[in-house]
Amino acid sequence: MSAETIATVWALLIATAVFLYVCLDGFDLGVGILFPWIHGREDRDISVNTTAPVWDGNETWLVLGGAGLFAVFPLAYATIMPALYMPIIIMLLALIFRGVAFEMRFRTETLKQTMWWDRSFSGGSYVATFAQGIALGALVQGIEVEERAYAGGWWDWLSPFSVLTGVALLAGYGLLGACWLVWKTEGELQDQVRALARRLGVLTLLFIAAVSLIMPFLQPGFRARWFDFPLILLALPVPVLVVFLAWRMFRALEESGHAARARTEPVPPRQVLWRDGLPFLCALGLFFLSYTGLGISMWPMMVPPEITIWDAAAPRSTQLFMLVGAAVLIPIILAYTGYVYWLFRGKVQAGQGYH
Amino acid sequence: MLWDAFPSALDLARFQFAFTVTFHFLFPAFTIGLASYLAVLEGLWLWTKREIYLDIFRYWLKVFAVNFAMGVVSGIVLSYQFGTNWSVFADRTGPVLGPLLGYEVLTAFFLEAGFLGVMLFGLERVGRRLHFTATVLVAIGTLISGFWILSANSWMQTPTGHSIGPDGRFLPEDWWAIIFNPSFPFRYLHTITGAFLTTAMIVGAVGAFHVLRNGANARARIMFSMAMWMAAAVAPAQAVFGDLQGLWALHYQPQKVAAMEGHWETYRGAPLILFGMPDMEREETRLALQIPHLGSLILRHEWDGEILGLKAFPRDARPTNVPLVFWSFRIMVAVGLLMIALGLVSLWLRWRGTLYRREWFLRWAVAMGPSGLIAVTFGWITTETGRQPFTVYGLMRTAESVSPIAAPAVLTSLAMFVVVYFVVFGAGIWYLFRLFRHPPEAHESGPPRGEPIRTAGITPAPSVDPRAVPAAAQSAAPGE
């Protein structure tokens, strides 16, 4: 394989790792985002217990994204991180609040302590999500680079567009979290998050539309991608599929509601996936399409407006050495991660945890 | 002027990295040993079928969960900090160091994170055998993680297997030589052993504390006894590993060793300076209390071996803070000697049959609780500040590694790190102390066992779900 081909493969792999992170930690963070609407200790415990066995693994994809970028696209890593200095550091600090709260909120002795760890869990989720959205918006807008180094100031990331993407991601993760809880819970809590999922679904769609309309005007290259023939043929299915998936998601939420009202006894896990799990899968689909849309806009830029995938690539020897490991290890990781999810399948009930 | 007193962006970035990495390493230093200890305990439970080991396992599992979470979230910070604060370093060393960290994520982090969930939640879901496998995999994950991170750090100490491109980038030539760079094997051994001792000291202190309160607590006695065996066996071995590491350091990093020893002049038959005040202005170690020839004997294993002094090197290639290197090293060694003493005395008392009855010894063991963490921290300070003024030893200077970020931004983020770390990890550590204060009991609560979760009538309620009884009732539980 030539160095260019390997770099392209790696760009897709890193994009996949980041996407897996967005999906997986997206619903974890989403649960935190929904916290203000989930009242009562028991419902909150159930909500957290749906993600408690897996959150750590989910967050590891973020570490892979960081370390992978450092390894195979060091120039991108070395320019993006200083450019997004504040959002990245604030995100890391927020993840500390969130992560420690996972362990600590079950171990408190007074209600007041629980309240503080709940705030730490929820507040951390909000801030981390918002910072991730800002980072995304700032990256898409472009980063000023001179002689292999970031050349802008420490507030460049703040713009109306990056704030928009920040808020949009809050809605999006909230939707993922709500749909996840529809899948993993039952009873009143499920009814409640189902209603939230509907509202957040509408909000998310509005934000997808707003970001999509602004995107082409951020960089001339983006505009060409979306409005020039024949590229438009490639791009056109994306918005069409978004509309279809959104419709399917809302319908699945309705069906799950009907089924819940008609239900008299617990359902086996397999049926749960296809009825209560479908909204979650549709929401993931929406994320995938939005992500693909971003990818279509940015390709082949890694750090817009100047650094391409191939500019940023590490030498061939580095990329190949990592690729061998990734080819062997990522399937194994996916296998045991899948196994862990399977192990904890089904609805989570009150008092079911380990603490 | 105020601005003259303002620290430079470089100094702030250095301090920030020192702060975050030092704080972070407290957690894995404990986690690495504790994971293996848990695997041993669960193995003993399965092998001997004695519930007592399961109780001890559960007692430490709760500690492990909190400690592990703090290690994970403080570690993620580091994987991004190379980019945020050290972007030039990241750009130039990424092709060599990046894959080592990448492999750490792929081989260790996912393994630990994936099976930690099973370990904490899954005993009733997966059965004993698989649960034990998960525990062992988590323990192996911690050792693999240490492997890669030590390999990366050791490459920065003794870079081999690369070439340097025209743009100043380090280009990999031989991965085997990069991973198994000269200083790596002994530094890995030294670090892992240090982590095991750290755990032994903490477990021993908690055990001793509860033996002091209630000499009949069998669980406390077992953990205390196991920890003392570990100290007796491993602390002396650690001294040997440390000595071996000193030998290679003399070969590859003579400046560092000169700073550790406080030697300015080059000697044949160098003395061993026990204490003194290294003075960087006057280029001498004042008030030195020294033993003739012992320095050469330790480092060269020869009566008249030659040891280079700091003056043999240009000023800009010497460690930038000699007193820090000198004193950190002495603190580590002193604490290490105390551990060896503790281990040896425990053997004596055990032979006399009074291990659990000598109050002064139990108190000493309690006081030694943080000793491992202290030794590990000062050992790292010695080796890292001794590498200065370079990030990649001899090849890339710290001053040219830093990101183009303005000092106010670095100061702001530093302030945020300090506040958040002290608040969040402070609360976590405070909670760990509360766990330690609680005596290990029969039917220690932990991951739920084979019984259905809500059969509170069969299993005592607190052992299934501590929330099922009010806190007041819990603290009045038997054994208090």
Contacts between the chains, C-beta under 8 A, distances in Angstrom:
chain1	res1	chain2	res2	distance
A	52	B	117	7.7
A	52	B	121	7.2
A	53	B	117	3.5
A	53	B	118	7.5
A	53	B	120	7.2
A	53	B	121	4.7
A	53	B	122	7.6
A	54	B	117	5.8
A	56	B	69	7.5
A	56	B	72	6.1
A	56	B	112	7.9
A	56	B	113	4.0
A	56	B	116	5.9
A	56	B	117	6.9
A	57	B	110	6.6
A	57	B	113	4.0
A	57	B	114	5.0
A	57	B	117	6.9
A	59	B	72	7.2
A	59	B	76	7.0
A	59	B	113	7.5
A	60	B	105	6.7
A	60	B	109	4.9
A	60	B	110	5.4
A	60	B	113	4.8
A	62	B	76	6.7
A	63	B	75	7.8
A	63	B	76	5.6
A	63	B	79	5.3
A	63	B	105	5.3
A	63	B	109	5.9
A	64	B	102	7.5
A	64	B	105	4.7
A	64	B	106	7.2
A	64	B	109	7.8
A	64	B	110	7.9
A	66	B	76	7.7
A	66	B	79	4.6
A	66	B	80	5.2
A	66	B	83	7.3
A	67	B	79	5.4
A	67	B	98	6.9
A	67	B	101	4.4
A	67	B	102	4.8
A	67	B	104	7.2
A	67	B	105	4.9
A	68	B	98	8.0
A	68	B	102	5.6
A	68	B	105	7.6
A	69	B	83	7.8
A	70	B	79	7.6
A	70	B	82	6.2
A	70	B	83	6.6
A	70	B	90	6.0
A	70	B	94	5.3
A	70	B	97	7.5
A	70	B	98	4.3
A	70	B	101	6.3
A	70	B	102	7.5
A	71	B	94	6.5
A	71	B	95	7.8
A	71	B	97	8.0
A	71	B	98	2.8
A	71	B	99	4.7
A	71	B	101	6.7
A	71	B	102	4.2
A	72	B	98	6.8
A	72	B	102	7.7
A	74	B	90	5.8
A	74	B	91	5.2
A	74	B	92	7.9
A	74	B	93	7.9
A	74	B	94	2.5
A	74	B	95	6.3
A	74	B	98	6.0
A	75	B	91	5.7
A	75	B	94	7.8
A	77	B	82	7.7
A	77	B	83	4.8
A	77	B	87	7.8
A	77	B	90	5.5
A	77	B	91	7.7
A	77	B	94	6.5
A	77	B	98	7.9
A	78	B	83	6.1
A	78	B	87	4.0
A	78	B	88	7.0
A	78	B	90	4.4
A	78	B	91	3.7
A	78	B	94	7.1
A	79	B	87	7.0
A	80	B	83	7.1
A	81	B	80	6.4
A	81	B	82	7.9
A	81	B	83	2.8
A	81	B	84	4.5
A	81	B	87	6.0
A	81	B	90	7.4
A	81	B	403	7.6
A	82	B	83	7.2
A	82	B	84	6.3
A	82	B	87	4.9
A	82	B	403	4.5
A	82	B	404	6.4
A	82	B	405	5.6
A	85	B	84	5.3
A	85	B	403	7.8
A	85	B	405	5.8
A	85	B	409	5.9
A	85	B	413	7.1
A	86	B	409	7.0
A	86	B	412	7.8
A	86	B	413	7.3
A	88	B	80	5.7
A	88	B	83	7.9
A	88	B	84	5.7
A	89	B	80	7.9
A	89	B	84	6.3
A	89	B	413	4.7
A	89	B	416	6.8
A	89	B	417	7.8
A	90	B	416	7.6
A	92	B	76	6.1
A	92	B	77	4.8
A	92	B	80	6.1
A	93	B	416	5.9
A	93	B	417	7.2
A	93	B	420	4.9
A	95	B	73	5.8
A	95	B	76	6.5
A	96	B	73	4.4
A	96	B	74	6.9
A	96	B	77	7.6
A	96	B	420	6.0
A	96	B	421	7.9
A	96	B	424	5.5
A	97	B	420	7.4
A	97	B	424	6.1
A	99	B	69	5.5
A	99	B	72	6.4
A	99	B	73	3.9
A	100	B	66	8.0
A	100	B	69	5.7
A	100	B	70	6.1
A	100	B	73	6.3
A	100	B	424	5.2
A	100	B	425	7.5
A	100	B	427	7.5
A	100	B	428	5.6
A	102	B	69	6.4
A	103	B	65	5.5
A	103	B	66	4.9
A	103	B	69	4.5
A	103	B	428	7.8
A	104	B	66	7.0
A	104	B	427	7.0
A	104	B	428	6.7
A	104	B	431	6.4
A	106	B	467	7.7
A	107	B	62	7.9
A	107	B	66	7.5
A	107	B	431	6.3
A	109	B	471	4.3
A	110	B	471	7.2
A	120	B	424	7.4
A	148	B	91	5.8
A	148	B	167	7.7
A	149	B	87	6.7
A	149	B	88	6.8
A	149	B	91	7.7
A	149	B	404	5.4
A	150	B	87	6.8
A	150	B	403	7.4
A	150	B	404	6.0
A	151	B	404	7.4
A	153	B	406	7.5
A	154	B	405	6.3
A	154	B	406	5.8
A	154	B	408	7.7
A	154	B	409	4.0
A	314	B	94	6.0
A	314	B	95	4.3
A	314	B	98	6.7
A	315	B	95	5.2
A	315	B	169	7.9
A	315	B	171	5.3
A	315	B	172	6.9
A	317	B	95	7.7
A	317	B	171	7.2
A	317	B	172	4.9
A	317	B	173	7.6
A	317	B	175	7.9
A	318	B	94	7.8
A	318	B	95	4.2
A	318	B	96	7.4
A	318	B	98	6.8
A	318	B	99	5.9
A	318	B	172	5.6
A	321	B	99	5.4
A	321	B	172	7.0
A	321	B	175	5.6
A	322	B	98	7.6
A	322	B	99	4.8
A	322	B	102	5.4
A	322	B	103	7.8
A	325	B	99	7.6
A	325	B	102	7.3
A	325	B	103	5.6
A	325	B	106	5.8
A	325	B	107	7.8
A	326	B	102	7.9
A	326	B	106	6.6
A	329	B	106	4.3
A	329	B	107	6.5
A	329	B	110	8.0
A	330	B	106	7.1
A	333	B	106	6.9
A	333	B	110	4.5
A	333	B	114	7.4
A	336	B	110	7.9
A	336	B	111	7.8
A	336	B	114	5.1
A	336	B	115	7.5
A	337	B	110	7.1
A	337	B	114	5.5
A	340	B	114	5.3
A	340	B	115	7.6
A	340	B	117	5.5
A	340	B	118	6.3
A	343	B	118	6.6
A	343	B	122	6.3
A	343	B	125	5.8
A	343	B	126	6.5
A	344	B	117	7.2
A	344	B	121	7.1
A	344	B	122	7.9
A	344	B	125	7.5
A	351	B	453	5.9
A	351	B	454	6.2
A	351	B	465	5.8
A	351	B	468	7.9
A	352	B	453	5.9
A	353	B	121	7.1
A	354	B	120	5.1
A	354	B	121	4.5
A	354	B	446	7.4
A	354	B	447	4.6
A	354	B	448	6.6
A	355	B	465	7.7
A	355	B	466	6.9
A	355	B	467	7.6
